[in-house]
């Protein structure tokens, strides 16, 4: 394999793996910000009748985060991130479903 071929392979790997991973991570970050905003809104909401829609949106955001995590390459960090999301979602569910 010559230098041009190895460079082309490296660039292809960067685009296919690196940029897709970056996109997934940035989208996860955006979804986490949305989920945090929903929790903040729920914390200051005075009418309990408005909590179920916020909870449904939170669940949808959590589901989106889990789907995006699955798109990440396998690693220990991926497993830690997945466990953190599941733990936080479970905690929030235990509070809001009561």
Protein Blocks (a to p, Z undefined) as FASTA:
>chain_A
ZZklmmmmmmmmmmmmmmmmmmmmmmmmmmmmmmmmmmmmmmmpmblklmmmmmmmmmmm
mmmmmmmmmmpccdfklmmmmmmmmmmmmmmmmmmmZZ
